[in-house]
Amino acid sequence: MNHLSTAKARLIAQAHLDYQPELVAIDAEAIARLPARADRFSHMTVGLFGKPAGQTAAGAAAYSIVLNSLNFMFWTPTPEGVERYHWGDAGGAHGLQAALDQAWGDEATPVRLRACLGSGEEQAVIQALGAIPMPRRRGQFLREVLDGDHLEQAAAELIAAAGRGCLTSDDAERLAKRFPMAYGQDPYLMRAQLAVMWFAGYLVEQGGEVDCDITVAASYQMPRVMRSIKVLRFASDLAEKIDRHTLILRNSAEERAIRAATVLGAQAMAQHLGVSEHAMVNVLWQNRHACGATPYHLTITTDY
């Protein structure tokens, strides 16, 4: 796949290799029935406007990179099921953002954050972020991202790419190469692409015009939402595992099939509806609470 010219092409090719319709199938007829209302779609808004990290593009890019280096697995298995991460009244990714905002402080740059979390020590992570799962692993990621001026260099690269009018999966791949521990272990570059998507959302909030060409659907919530609207059809055995909260192994055929079908299905939905995949994923994410009791699959992973 290395002969393919773009990171996105390589990611889509990976999804085709992993796609196993006997485990998770894309329902093309269900997609065709979706009403084409492109006016209801928009790119992600990230809420950095008015916050210290949002005072400059450099700060916003750095914040997007740090946040998404930690943006995975907000649950812990328990005998009763799972326990969700919370920070104050906010849970999951929103809880992480609230905790990171506090650790970031009033500076426009990550100087306070680096002093607080740059050591990567597990106890520092727990003190700053609370009872978050995998604190040691998150600390290792923070140590890599906050080391030296690598974060500032990565932020400058995102700003330069945005200045050319488009952020893409290539920028995510560049992040993964710069931070191989924090971002480079996922074959679908989900969090690296999410960092790019976050920065693009910030620029749009500021009134900027920047395209964002990524495929960022290979997570927990996207397959859950797509299952609830019948776009993805799960084999009965796999659906039963998910419904029983049975752990699905990272990089197993089942996990790869879920992620691949989600990536390809989100792309097909975006093409049918005439919107970007960035906007498609944003709308699916915004509607995650409309899925009721539909569970998400449980995989112990740092990929998403």
Backbone as a ProteinNet text record, in pm:
[ID]
protein_1_A
[PRIMARY]
MNHLSTAKARLIAQAHLDYQPELVAIDAEAIARLPARADRFSHMTVGLFGKPAGQTAAGAAAYSIVLNSLNFMFWTPTPEGVERYHWGDAGGAHGLQAALDQAWGDEATPVRLRACLGSGEEQAVIQALGAIPMPRRRGQFLREVLDGDHLEQAAAELIAAAGRGCLTSDDAERLAKRFPMAYGQDPYLMRAQLAVMWFAGYLVEQGGEVDCDITVAASYQMPRVMRSIKVLRFASDLAEKIDRHTLILRNSAEERAIRAATVLGAQAMAQHLGVSEHAMVNVLWQNRHACGATPYHLTITTDY
[TERTIARY]
81.2	0	84.6	215.1	301.3	313.7	276.2	285.4	173	67.5	-43.4	3.5	-51.7	8.4	-29.5	-139.4	-181.7	-207.7	-198.7	-227.8	-372.2	-463.9	-604.1	-624.8	-560.8	-572.2	-519.7	-411.6	-356.9	-451.6	-516.3	-611.4	-733.6	-783.5	-898.3	-859.7	-739.3	-692.4	-683.5	-637	-632.4	-772.4	-868.8	-1006.6	-1060.9	-1029.8	-1075.3	-1012.9	-887.4	-823.2	-889.4	-929.6	-986.7	-1136.5	-1202.1	-1348.4	-1390	-1475.7	-1527.6	-1679.2	-1753.3	-1898.4	-1969.6	-1903.9	-1966.6	-1967.2	-1883.4	-1882.5	-1957.1	-1921.5	-1989.5	-2004.9	-2128.9	-2156.4	-2216.1	-2178.9	-2238	-2365.3	-2475.1	-2603.1	-2619.8	-2587.8	-2594	-2736.2	-2834.9	-2974.1	-3014	-2967.8	-2997.1	-2934.5	-2814.3	-2749.5	-2828	-2872.8	-2946.9	-3077.2	-3132.8	-3259.5	-3239.6	-3116.3	-3092.6	-3127.9	-3203.6	-3238.8	-3117.2	-3096.7	-2980.1	-3008.9	-2974.4	-2995.5	-2861.2	-2780.8	-2645.5	-2646.7	-2757.6	-2764.4	-2764.1	-2790.3	-2793.3	-2656.3	-2556.3	-2424.2	-2329.1	-2239.7	-2138	-2013.4	-1901.7	-1778.5	-1782	-1695.5	-1689.9	-1659.1	-1727.8	-1690.1	-1630.1	-1520.5	-1444.3	-1448.9	-1501.8	-1519.9	-1393.8	-1288.9	-1166.7	-1173.8	-1269.3	-1281.7	-1304.8	-1225.4	-1238.8	-1159	-1101.2	-1017	-870.9	-788.5	-647.4	-579.6	-603.5	-538.7	-587.1	-703.6	-758.3	-720.6	-632.9	-594	-511.2	-436.8	-353.8	-370.5	-341.8	-346.9	-243.4	-127.3	-22.9	-68.9	-133.5	-184.7	-294.2	-383.9	-493.6	-442.9	-342.8	-286.1	-218.9	-142.9	-76.7	-179.8	-284.3	-390.8	-455.9	-484.5	-548.2	-461.4	-330.7	-238.3	-230.5	-217.6	-208.9	-338.8	-450.6	-580.1	-600	-574.4	-604.7	-498.6	-382.7	-288.1	-343.7	-439.7	-500	-642.5	-693	-836.1	-870.3	-865.6	-896.9	-946.7	-1026.2	-1069.1	-1102.2	-1225.5	-1271	-1357.2	-1325.6	-1400.7	-1305.6	-1348.1	-1272.6	-1364.9	-1322.3	-1408.5	-1430.7	-1552.8	-1587.4	-1671.5	-1687.9	-1773.3	-1916.5	-1960.4	-2097.5	-2107.8	-1995.7	-1997.9	-1879.4	-1904.8	-1796.3	-1821.1	-1711.6	-1718.2	-1661.4	-1738.6	-1699	-1615.9	-1521.9	-1439.9	-1520.5	-1507.3	-1570.9	-1472.2	-1489.7	-1420	-1527.9	-1559.1	-1671.6	-1799.6	-1875	-2001.2	-1984.6	-1864.1	-1841.2	-1782.4	-1829.1	-1782.1	-1710.3	-1630.6	-1565.7	-1473.5	-1483.5	-1397.3	-1421.1	-1545.3	-1573.7	-1508.2	-1505	-1436.5	-1287.6	-1227.4	-1085.2	-1059	-1144.1	-1124.4	-1132.2	-1227.9	-1240.6	-1116.9	-1066	-945.8	-824.6	-813.7	-699.5	-704.6	-823.9	-837.5	-780.4	-810.5	-761.6	-609.9	-557	-412	-339.4	-402.5	-341.8	-324.9	-425.3	-417.8	-448.3	-396.5	-429.5	-332.1	-235.7	-134.8	-186.9	-138.5	-172.4	-90.2	20.1	109.8	102.8	159.5	154.2	259.8	310.5	420.2	378.9	260	214.9	184.7	126.3	95.3	222.7	326.7	454.3	514.5	504.1	555.8	477.3	349	259.5	269.6	277.5	263.7	379.3	477.4	586.3	671	670.5	747.3	688.1	558.1	490.7	470.7	496.3	482.8	335.9	311.8	174.6	101.6	169.3	103.7	68.1	151.7	120.6	-4.5	-19.1	-138.1	-262.3	-255.4	-370.7	-405	-302.6	-327.4	-393.3	-352.1	-405.1	-537.3	-553.3	-669.1	-765.9	-732.3	-822.2	-809.9	-915.1	-914.6	-938.3	-845.1	-857.8	-794.9	-855.4	-795.9	-657.3	-576.4	-442	-356.9	-345.1	-267.4	-120	-63.4	78.1	100	11.1	24.1	4.3	-94.6	-117	3.8	65.8	186.3	299.3	314.1	417.3	391	264.7	230.1	260.2	224.9	249.8	399	477.8	622.1	677.9	629.2	676.3	629.9	502.1	445.5	502.1	526.4	570.1	721.8	795.3	941.3	998	1089.8	1157.2	1058	1083.7	992.3	920	910.9	846.5	700.1	631.6	491.3	477.9	563.2	557.2	589.3	682.8	714.5	595.7	531.2	414.8	300.8	281.3	177.4	206.9	333.3	371.2	344.8	366.4	339.4	190.2	104.6	-39.8	-81.4	-25.2	-57.9	-15.6	102.6	150.9	61.2	19.5	-69.1	-203.3	-256.4	-383.7	-371.3	-254.9	-232.1	-238.6	-219.6	-232.9	-376.4	-466.6	-609.6	-670.1	-589.4	-647	-563.6	-631.8	-571	-618.1	-528.9	-562.1	-504.8	-534.9	-477.8	-326	-269.5	-123.6	-66.2	-137.6	-92.8	-101.9	-204.3	-215.7	-101.8	-68.3	42.2	173.8	189.6	309.6	315.6	200.5	194.3	236	186.9	216.9	365.7	430.9	574.9	654.3	605.1	675.1	657.3	538.8	508	465.9	560.7	524.7	458.6	490.6	427	284.6	267.9	137.2	39.6	91.4	1.5	28	141.4	181.1	146.3	75.6	50.3	-81.3	-166.9	-299.5	-294.9	-328.6	-326	-424.1	-525.6	-623	-599	-494.1	-457	-576.9	-662.3	-787.1	-762.1	-680.2	-660.4	-574.1	-480.5	-400	-488.8	-581.9	-674.9	-771.1	-807.4	-895.7	-826.6	-696.9	-622.1	-627.5	-612.1	-621.5	-762.2	-862.3	-1001.6	-1032.5	-975.8	-994.6	-938.4	-818	-756.9	-834.3	-880.5	-963.1	-1090.4	-1151.3	-1271.3	-1245.4	-1131.1	-1093.3	-1082.1	-1016.3	-997.2	-1130.5	-1222.9	-1355.2	-1428.2	-1415.1	-1475.4	-1421.8	-1296.7	-1234.1	-1268.4	-1351.7	-1389.1	-1297.4	-1206.2	-1114.7	-1180.8	-1120.4	-1168.3	-1061.4	-1089.1	-993.9	-1072.2	-1035.2	-1094.3	-1026.9	-1098.1	-1043.4	-1080.2	-983.5	-1008	-946.5	-1028.8	-980.8	-1083.9	-1043	-1136.4	-1113.7	-1201.9	-1173.8	-1277	-1342.6	-1459.1	-1427.2	-1302.3	-1271.1	-1257.8	-1371.2	-1370.2	-1477	-1516.7	-1625.8	-1762.7	-1783.3	-1917.5	-1967.4	-1878.5	-1924.6	-1992.1	-1930.3	-2000.2	-2128.5	-2129.4	-2252	-2365.4	-2337.4	-2441.4	-2484.4	-2388.1	-2421	-2496.5	-2470.8	-2551.9	-2694.8	-2710.6	-2844.5	-2932.1	-2871.2	-2949.7	-2948.4	-2902.1	-2909	-2814.2	-2719.6	-2621.8	-2520	-2489	-2401.8	-2484	-2461.9	-2528.1	-2422	-2438.4	-2342.8	-2388.6	-2293.6	-2324.8	-2383.5	-2475.5	-2548.7	-2455.2	-2352.3	-2259.7	-2182.9	-2139.1	-2065	-2156.8	-2277.7	-2373.7	-2403.4	-2413	-2439.7	-2322.8	-2200.6	-2083	-2086.2	-2116	-2120.1	-2229.7	-2346.1	-2459.3	-2433.7	-2350.9	-2318.3	-2197.8	-2141.2	-2021.5	-1900.9	-1893.7	-1778.5	-1662.1	-1544.4	-1428.3	-1391.7	-1363.3	-1316.9	-1169.9	-1086.2	-942.3	-898.4	-803.5	-743.2	-676.2	-697.4	-637	-688.4	-796.3	-860.9	-936	-973	-1049.9	-1179.4	-1240.2	-1366.4	-1345.6	-1243.2	-1220.2	-1184.4	-1099	-1062	-1184.4	-1273.2	-1393.8	-1485.3	-1498.3	-1581.8	-1525.6	-1396.5	-1334.8	-1337.3	-1309.2	-1307.5	-1445.2	-1547.6	-1683.1	-1726.4	-1682	-1717.2	-1652.1	-1524.5	-1454.1	-1518.2	-1539	-1594.7	-1740.9	-1815.4	-1955.4	-1972.2	-1888.3	-1895.2	-1860.1	-1762.6	-1727	-1843.9	-1909.4	-2023.4	-2139.1	-2163.9	-2269.8	-2238.3	-2114.2	-2075.5	-2091.7	-2052	-2065	-2211.1	-2296.1	-2439.1	-2502.4	-2464.2	-2526.2	-2462.1	-2349.5	-2283.7	-2216.2	-2157.9	-2089.2	-1948.8	-1865.4	-1731.4	-1739.3	-1637.7	-1633	-1615.7	-1546.5	-1533.3	-1672.7	-1757.7	-1893	-1977.4	-1958.6	-2034.3	-2006.6	-1880.5	-1842.7	-1894.7	-1889.1	-1938.1	-2086.2	-2166.2	-2310.2	-2337	-2265	-2281.4	-2247.3	-2137.7	-2097.4	-2203.1	-2255.9	-2355.6	-2483.9	-2509	-2631.4	-2608.7	-2494.6	-2465.3	-2562.7	-2617.9	-2709.9	-2848.9	-2874.2	-3004	-3010.7	-2902.1	-2896	-2954	-2999.8	-3060.6	-2964.2	-3010	-2932.3	-2837.6	-2827.2	-2735	-2593.2	-2529	-2395.6	-2286.1	-2169.9	-2053.6	-1966.7	-1882.9	-1795.4	-1684.5	-1640.3	-1538.9	-1407.7	-1307.6	-1173.1	-1075	-988.9	-887.3	-777.4	-770.9	-683.6	-652.2	-541.2	-511.4	-541.4	-596.2	-619.5	-738.3	-836.8	-959.8	-1031.6
-121.8	0	126.9	111.2	229	300	231.6	294.7	394.7	389.6	483.4	623.3	723.6	857.2	938.8	905.6	984.5	894	953.9	878.3	830.8	914.7	873.4	752.6	751.4	635.7	510.4	524.2	408.9	361.6	454.6	417.9	347.9	398.3	334.3	195.7	182.6	51.3	-46	2.2	-82.2	-127.4	-36.2	-71.5	-178.7	-169.2	-272.4	-407.8	-407.9	-533	-592.7	-507.9	-554.2	-581.3	-533.7	-544.6	-691	-735	-871.5	-865.6	-859.8	-842.8	-955.8	-1071.6	-1178.8	-1147.4	-1051.4	-1005.3	-873.2	-775.6	-645	-601.7	-584.2	-550.2	-410.7	-340.7	-210.5	-234.5	-175	-190	-73.7	-98.2	7.8	58.6	-28.2	15.1	110	83.3	173.6	310.4	312.3	440	513.8	441.2	503.9	566	514.7	568.7	693.7	725.4	843.6	969.7	1061.8	1185.7	1274.8	1319.4	1402.6	1546.8	1582.2	1717.3	1774.5	1812.3	1860.6	1985.5	2061.3	2184.5	2157.5	2033.5	2000.3	1958.6	1959.3	1912.5	2030.4	2017.2	2120.5	2055.5	2126.8	2076.5	2091.7	2019.6	2020.4	2159.5	2195.1	2312.8	2263.3	2323.2	2266.5	2350.3	2472.1	2551.5	2610.9	2628.4	2690.3	2842.4	2897.8	3043.2	3098.1	3196.6	3256.9	3188.2	3071.4	3002.7	3041.8	3030	3067.9	2998.2	2869	2795.6	2840.8	2906.2	2951.7	3093.7	3156.8	3295.1	3305.4	3200	3199.1	3066.3	3066.8	2942	2842.8	2892.5	2803.9	2733.6	2808.4	2748.1	2647.4	2681.2	2590.6	2462.1	2473.7	2353.9	2266.2	2328.1	2251.4	2183.5	2255.7	2199.7	2080.4	2093.5	1985.3	1859.7	1878.7	1764.7	1699.2	1779.5	1723.3	1652.7	1720.4	1662.3	1526.4	1519	1395.2	1287.5	1324.5	1220.3	1140.4	1198.3	1135.7	1088.7	1107.7	1092.7	947.7	861.5	720.5	657.4	556.4	465.1	536.1	582.4	652.4	562.2	435.1	340.1	236.1	176.8	70.3	-48.8	-170.3	-287.5	-311	-344.6	-380.2	-507.4	-575.6	-695.4	-667.3	-542.9	-507	-456.9	-434.5	-380.8	-289.3	-158	-61.8	59.4	121.8	246.6	357.7	463.4	571.8	675.4	735.3	843.9	973	1044.4	1174.9	1274.4	1398.3	1510	1612	1623.1	1707.1	1651.2	1737.2	1695.2	1642.7	1649.1	1609.6	1468.9	1392.1	1255.1	1231.5	1124.2	1083.3	1189.6	1209.5	1306.6	1448.2	1480	1613.2	1630.2	1522.7	1528.1	1551.5	1482.3	1503	1647.6	1703.3	1841.1	1937.5	1914	2000.5	1991.3	1869.7	1851.8	1916	1899.9	1957.1	2109.2	2165.9	2311.5	2363	2291.8	2334.9	2320.9	2210.2	2189.7	2289.1	2327.7	2423.1	2559.4	2600.5	2727.5	2846.5	2961.6	3087.8	3127.4	3044.8	3076.9	3048.9	3125.6	3099.2	2983.9	2952.3	2845.1	2728.9	2612.6	2498.1	2500.8	2616	2623.8	2566.8	2600.5	2549.2	2400.1	2359.2	2217.8	2134.2	2186.4	2114.3	2102	2206.4	2200.8	2101.5	2092.1	2006.8	1860	1833.8	1696.7	1648.9	1734.6	1697.9	1582	1557.2	1443.9	1311.1	1312	1188	1092.4	1136	1047	1014.1	889.8	842.3	924.9	955.9	1031.3	1172.5	1231.9	1364.7	1360	1252.9	1237	1224.6	1142.6	1123.7	1253.8	1326.6	1452.8	1555.1	1557	1656.7	1614.9	1485.9	1439.9	1354.7	1325.3	1246.4	1097	1024.3	878	834.1	867.6	836	699.1	616.8	486.2	500.4	398.3	389.7	514.2	558.5	680.5	665.8	547.1	529	542.5	481.2	489	632.2	698.6	838.5	924.6	894	966.4	947.6	825.7	800.6	882.6	892.1	970.7	1118.2	1167.8	1308.4	1339.2	1248	1270.6	1287.7	1206.8	1217.2	1347.7	1380.2	1497.3	1627.3	1631.4	1755.5	1768.7	1672.7	1676.4	1785.8	1864.1	1966.5	2061.1	2091	2178.8	2102.8	1969.4	1889.5	1928.9	1959.9	1999.7	2129.1	2226.8	2353.8	2335	2245.6	2217.8	2153.6	2058.9	1992.8	2091.5	2181.4	2283.6	2374.6	2412.4	2498.3	2428.4	2298.1	2223.7	2223.6	2209.1	2214.5	2352.9	2456.6	2593.3	2615.9	2568	2584.2	2509.7	2388.6	2311.4	2381.3	2433.4	2505	2629.8	2692.8	2810.6	2781.1	2655.4	2614.9	2578.9	2590.4	2576.5	2442	2343.7	2211.3	2133.2	2074.3	1979.6	1839.9	1742.4	1609.9	1500.1	1377.1	1260.6	1258.6	1325.1	1334.5	1407.8	1509.6	1582.2	1493.4	1408	1312.4	1211.2	1165.7	1071.1	1134.9	1263	1334.9	1340.9	1363.8	1361.4	1225.3	1119.8	984	952.8	1006.7	984.6	1065.9	1184	1267.8	1211.6	1159.6	1105.9	959.2	870.5	731.5	657.3	693.7	626.7	677.4	809.1	867.7	852.3	857.6	862.1	755	687.9	604.8	458.2	415.1	272.3	225.1	315.9	281.7	273.5	159.4	149.5	244.2	292.2	384.8	531	556.4	694.6	774.6	710.8	776.1	903.5	893.3	1011.5	1116.7	1073.6	1170.9	1250.8	1182.5	1253.1	1340.3	1294.1	1374.5	1503.3	1498	1620	1718.5	1667.4	1751.9	1809.6	1725.6	1768.6	1875.4	1858.7	1957.9	2093.5	2093.2	2220	2283.9	2203.2	2257.2	2319.4	2252.9	2308	2441.3	2453.1	2580.9	2690.5	2661.3	2762.4	2806.6	2711.2	2746.4	2836	2805.7	2890.5	3033	3047	3178.8	3250.2	3187.3	3247.7	3212.3	3119.9	3078.9	2984.6	2973.6	2880.8	2774.7	2655.5	2545.4	2416.6	2341.4	2210.2	2110.1	2000	1896.2	1761.1	1697.2	1572.7	1456.1	1393.8	1287.6	1175.6	1063.6	954.5	913.5	958.9	955.9	873.5	778.5	712.4	588.8	542.4	411.4	418.8	443	463.4	376	411.4	341.6	388.9	519.8	573.6	564.4	578.9	577.8	445.6	328.9	204.8	186.2	234.6	226.4	304.1	427.5	509.7	448.2	401.5	345.5	213.6	140.2	20.1	59	163.3	202.2	250.9	307	353.7	252.1	130.5	15.2	25.7	117.2	126.4	13.3	-27.4	-142.8	-258.4	-376.3	-498.5	-591.6	-624.2	-708.5	-853.9	-946	-1088.1	-1112	-1206.2	-1225	-1256.6	-1337.8	-1371.5	-1248.7	-1166.3	-1045.8	-945.4	-929.5	-838.1	-881.2	-1012.3	-1062.9	-1033.6	-1047.9	-1014.1	-867.5	-780.7	-637.3	-607.7	-668.2	-642.6	-694.4	-798.9	-855	-785.1	-687.2	-616.1	-709.3	-807.5	-896.9	-824.6	-833	-765.8	-826.1	-739	-779.2	-739.6	-834.2	-810.9	-709	-624.8	-531.2	-608	-561.1	-616.4	-756.1	-799.2	-924.4	-902.7	-1012.4	-1000.4	-924.3	-945.5	-877.6	-727.2	-688.5	-544.8	-478.8	-543.1	-486.4	-475.4	-573.6	-570.1	-455.2	-431.8	-320.9	-187.9	-169.4	-42	-20.6	-126.3	-113.8	-79.3	-148.9	-121.9	19.5	67.6	203.2	307.2	288.4	381.5	383	265.1	257.5	300.5	266.8	306.5	456.1	518.7	664.3	734	680.7	737.9	726.5	610.2	590.8	682.8	701	792.4	935.2	978.1	1114.1	1136.3	1038.1	1050.9	1058.3	975.8	978.4	1112.1	1164.8	1286.9	1413.8	1399.3	1515.5	1605.2	1543.8	1620.8	1563.2	1635.2	1585.2	1477.6	1393	1293.1	1360.6	1472.8	1553.6	1589.7	1643.6	1681.6	1559.3	1451.2	1328.6	1275.3	1267.1	1217.4	1310.3	1440	1535.3	1513.8	1493.5	1472.9	1340.6	1235.7	1108.1	1123.4	1193.5	1216	1295.7	1399.8	1483	1405.9	1298.8	1220.5	1091.9	1081.3	957.3	931.7	1037.7	1018.8	975.5	982.2	939.4	788.6	718.2	573.1	492.4	560.1	489.2	393.5	270.7	170.9	91.8	126.5	54.7	66.3	-46.4	-38.4	-21.6	24.1	25.3	-96.1	-134.4	-249.2	-209.4	-304.1	-279.3	-344.9	-263	-309.9	-229.6	-297.8	-228.1	-184.6	-55.1	-3.1	142.9	189	332.3	394.7	316.5	366.7	461.7	442.1	522.7	510.7
0	0	0	27.2	33.3	-100.6	-209.9	-341	-362.8	-280.2	-294.9	-257.7	-325.5	-320.5	-198.2	-130.5	-15	104.4	223.1	344.7	345.2	298.1	297.3	207.1	91.6	2.2	70.3	146.1	217.2	327.1	396.1	500.9	442.5	330.9	265.9	215.4	161.7	116.6	234	349	468.6	507.6	498.3	532.1	438	310.6	216.7	250.3	294.2	334	457.8	551.4	678.3	671.3	566.9	557.1	543.7	633.1	631	647.6	537.7	547.1	619.1	630.2	707.3	856.8	899.2	1037.8	1053.7	972.7	973	828.2	785.4	645.6	635.4	530.1	498.3	418.6	461.8	392.3	294.7	169.1	67.8	49.5	64.5	49.3	161.7	282.5	394.3	370.4	315	283.2	175.7	74.2	-36.2	11.4	120.1	172.4	257.8	292.9	375.9	297.8	357.6	286.9	266.5	145.6	112.3	151.9	273.8	325.6	368.8	269.8	298.3	386.1	384	462	612.5	651.6	793.9	847.5	761.7	800.2	815.4	911.2	931.4	989.2	980.4	1038.7	1190.4	1255.3	1400.6	1454.9	1562.8	1640.2	1771.2	1812.9	1924	2050.5	2042.2	2162.1	2221.5	2140.9	2192.3	2192.5	2120.7	2114.4	2255.3	2293.9	2425.5	2534.6	2504.3	2601.8	2579.1	2682.6	2665.4	2548	2531.3	2421.9	2285.4	2281.1	2154.5	2117.4	2194.6	2165.2	2038	2007.7	1886.9	1814.8	1685.8	1609.5	1661.6	1703.1	1754.8	1881.8	1969.8	2092.1	2063.8	1970.4	1936.8	1873	1786.2	1723.4	1827.9	1918.3	2024.2	2113.8	2149.4	2233.4	2164.3	2036.1	1961.3	1962.3	1951	1948.9	2086.2	2191.3	2326.3	2362.9	2342.6	2379.2	2314	2185.6	2114.4	2132.5	2187.3	2228	2345.5	2416.6	2535.1	2510.9	2391.2	2363.5	2328	2429.2	2407.6	2537.2	2524.4	2630.8	2762	2770.7	2890.5	2978.8	2980	3061	3118.7	3229.3	3294.6	3313.8	3276.3	3298.5	3447.9	3484.5	3622.3	3618.7	3732.9	3734.5	3689.1	3706.7	3668.5	3525	3459.8	3323.3	3300.3	3293.7	3276.6	3365.6	3406.3	3481.9	3395.7	3376	3287.6	3362.2	3288.4	3342.2	3348.1	3459	3474.3	3535	3496.3	3560	3593.3	3721.5	3759.2	3700.6	3634.7	3574.4	3432.8	3378.6	3239.5	3233.8	3135.5	3122.2	2991.4	2987	2863.4	2806.9	2674.9	2607.2	2659	2694.1	2748.5	2886.1	2963.7	3092.2	3075.9	2978.5	2950.6	2911.7	2827.5	2783.6	2902.3	2992.2	3109.5	3198.3	3216.4	3298.4	3232.4	3100.4	3029.3	3031.4	3019.3	3027.6	3159.7	3267.7	3398.7	3406.9	3354.7	3358.2	3268.4	3157.8	3064.1	3129.7	3206.8	3277.4	3189	3225.7	3159.5	3049.8	3022.4	2921.7	2780.5	2684.8	2544.7	2488.4	2554.6	2510.1	2609.9	2574.3	2666.3	2775.9	2812.5	2908.8	3045	3092.6	3223	3214.3	3104.2	3085	3084.9	3019.9	3014	3154.4	3233.3	3370	3454.4	3426.7	3505.2	3465.2	3334	3284.6	3197.9	3174.3	3084.5	3133.2	3264.3	3317.7	3274.2	3245.9	3209.7	3325.3	3446.9	3561.7	3587.1	3621.4	3641.8	3746.9	3856.6	3962.8	3917.3	3832	3778.9	3691.9	3613.9	3529.9	3616.9	3720.7	3809	3880.5	3923.4	3993.3	3901.2	3774.5	3681.2	3618.9	3590.6	3513.4	3594.3	3719.2	3801.8	3773.1	3805.1	3794.8	3650.5	3564.3	3422.3	3396.1	3310.7	3280.4	3216.8	3232.6	3173.7	3201.5	3325.6	3352	3315.8	3334.1	3300.4	3150.2	3072.4	2926.5	2879.4	2934.4	2897.2	2933.8	3046.5	3084.9	2985	2933.7	2832.4	2706.3	2667.8	2549.2	2573.1	2691.7	2723.1	2726.1	2779.5	2784.1	2642.9	2550.4	2412.5	2347.5	2363.3	2295.8	2351.5	2482.1	2546.8	2555.3	2502.2	2509.1	2417.9	2471.5	2390.8	2325	2197.1	2123.8	2012.1	2027	1922.4	1903.2	2012.7	2002.8	1923.5	1952.6	1880.9	1732.4	1702.4	1562.4	1491.5	1558.4	1499	1478.3	1574.8	1561.1	1442.3	1426.1	1313.1	1180.2	1174.5	1051	1018.5	1120.4	1096.5	1047.9	1107.5	1065.6	921	885.1	747.3	649.4	685.6	597.9	581.8	691.7	684.2	598.1	601.3	518.7	370.5	335	194.2	159.4	257.5	230	259.5	301.1	323	423.4	520.9	613.3	574.3	577.6	525.6	614.9	574.7	643.1	633	532.7	523.5	644.8	692.2	811	934.6	938.8	1048.8	1044.4	925.3	910.2	955	927.3	970.8	1124	1186.9	1333.2	1387.1	1321.7	1366.9	1356.1	1254.8	1239.1	1340.9	1373.4	1471.5	1612.3	1641.2	1773.9	1760	1733.7	1702.9	1818	1941.5	2054.3	2073.9	2076.7	2104.5	1989	1866.1	1750.5	1644.5	1650.3	1537.1	1544.7	1648.7	1665.8	1605.3	1566	1513.5	1361.5	1301.8	1155.4	1086.9	1161.2	1103.8	1143.2	1220.4	1256.6	1307.2	1386	1425.2	1504.8	1611.4	1695.5	1627.1	1545.8	1470.6	1376.4	1311.7	1223.4	1303.6	1422.5	1507	1549.9	1575.4	1608	1492.5	1371	1251.5	1238.6	1261	1252.6	1357.1	1476.6	1581.9	1540.5	1487.9	1449.2	1334.4	1240.3	1132.2	1188.2	1286.9	1349.6	1416	1481.1	1543.2	1438.1	1327	1222.8	1164	1145.4	1093.2	1193	1322.2	1425.7	1420	1379.1	1369.8	1239.6	1157.9	1030.9	916.7	939	833.1	734.2	618.9	516.7	495.4	543.1	528.1	507	406.4	384.2	477.7	503.6	590.3	530.2	468.1	394.6	471.3	556	643.4	649.5	707.4	735.9	880.3	968.4	1112.3	1188.6	1120.9	1179.5	1262.6	1262.3	1321	1472.6	1540.9	1685.3	1750.9	1873.6	1941.4	1895.1	1898.4	1880.2	1736.5	1638.8	1499.9	1462	1488.6	1454.2	1533.8	1655.7	1736.7	1671.6	1631.3	1568.1	1435.6	1357	1225.7	1237.6	1343.2	1369.2	1404.7	1484.1	1529.1	1414.4	1307.9	1193.4	1079.2	1110.4	1018.2	898.9	904	795.2	805.7	927.8	949.3	1003.8	945.7	991.5	1050.1	1176.6	1247.5	1245.7	1229.3	1243.6	1382.2	1392.7	1518.4	1635	1611.4	1720.6	1767.9	1674.3	1710.5	1778.8	1727.7	1790.5	1933.9	1954.7	2089.5	2183	2133.5	2214.6	2257.1	2161.4	2191.4	2292	2272.6	2361.8	2503.1	2514.9	2647.1	2709.6	2640.8	2687.8	2699.3	2609.2	2604.5	2537.4	2596.9	2539	2403.8	2308.2	2175.5	2165.1	2131.2	2134.3	2029.6	2070	1975.3	1862.3	1741.7	1621	1586.4	1650.8	1611.7	1481.1	1415.6	1291.6	1315.9	1432.7	1463.6	1478.5	1552.8	1570.5	1437.9	1360.3	1230.6	1139.9	1145	1061.6	1102	1232.4	1280.2	1231.6	1249.6	1213.6	1062.2	986.4	840.5	786.6	833.2	785	821.4	936.3	978.4	888.1	857.7	768.8	630.3	573.4	437.5	435.6	540.5	547	562.2	645.5	661.3	530.9	458.6	328.8	231	228.5	138.2	174.9	303.8	347	304.3	325	287.6	138	58.4	-87.3	-128.7	-68	-100.6	-62.1	52.5	103.9	48.9	-19.7	-77.9	23.6	127.7	231.7	250.7	324.5	354	461.7	467.3	574.4	710.3	712.1	834.1	886.5	799.3	840	873	798.5	822.8	963	997.9	1129.9	1239.1	1215.5	1314.4	1342.8	1238.7	1258.2	1329.6	1292.5	1362.5	1510.6	1539.6	1678.4	1753.6	1691.6	1758.1	1787.8	1712.2	1730.9	1810.5	1876	1948	2061.8	2121.6	2233.5	2187.4	2056.3	2003.5	1982.5	2014	1990.2	2104.8	2208.7	2319.7	2386.9	2405	2478.6	2389.9	2262	2173.5	2229.3	2263.1	2323.3	2218.8	2262.6	2174.5	2206.4	2111.7	2136.1	2232.6	2310.3	2411.8	2370.8	2346.3	2315.7	2399.9	2472.5	2551	2455.1	2430.6	2325.9	2352.3	2299.3	2300.1	2164.4	2071.5	1935.8	1929.7	2018.7	2015.9	2147.9
[MASK]
++++++++++++++++++++++++++++++++++++++++++++++++++++++++++++++++++++++++++++++++++++++++++++++++++++++++++++++++++++++++++++++++++++++++++++++++++++++++++++++++++++++++++++++++++++++++++++++++++++++++++++++++++++++++++++++++++++++++++++++++++++++++++++++++++++++++++++++++++++++++++++++++++++++++++++++++

